[in-house]
Every structure is written in C-alpha cells, then in structure tokens.
Amino acid sequence: MTADDSLGSRLDDDDYPAYTMGRAAELLGATPGFLRAIGEARLITPLRSPGGHRRYSRYQLRIAARARELVDQGTPVEAACRIVILEDQLEEAQRINAEFRRAATAATAATATPDDSR
C-alpha cells in the first residue's frame, strides 16, 4: 500500500478525526464553544492530536449537526445532547430488531417442511 492509498482510506473513513475544532465549527456554522459544550455533555468525544488539539470525524460532525438543529430550535444544549443520544439508541435498537426478524424468518423458512398432504 502506498502513502496515497493510506490517505485515501483515511479520508473515506467516517471515524477518522480529520477536522480541527475551527474547521468543524465552520462546517457546522457553530462556535468552538458549542463543540466544547457538546463534548462536556458527552455527546461526542473528539480525539486529540499529539499536540492536544481536538480532532473531529465526519460521524461526529453529523451528530453535532443534529444537536445544532435542536439548539437552533430553542432546545437547551444538555437536552439536545440527550435527545440525540436517545435517537441514536433507538436507531440501533431498530437495527438489531430488524436483524433478529431477518434471522427468525430465515430460520423458519429453513425448518419449514413442504406440505405432503395432497
């Protein structure tokens, strides 16, 4: 793998901490203080560069953007963070339920015997 291949895979990775606090705030149309506030509320935990600077991933920016929408609608930051966490938990539970349903359907289909009562 070349250095270019490694860079490309990192840039395609939603979890790669590619954005500085300033750039992340700019992309969100927010302030660095907003990013610090949602970090303190434990909505997101930015990674730190070797120099101690916060770095954000695209995934974290999507979560922050949802919190920003709620705050812009008048929801307090702490409440917005809790709502986003609950939405994320609900989405995960729905995904798991769908997997269980698919597995149950597949198991039922595999164990079903053809009707020989003709």
Helices and strands as residue ranges (DSSP letters): H 3-12, E 19-20, H 21-28, H 32-40, E 47-48, E 54-56, H 58-72, H 77-111
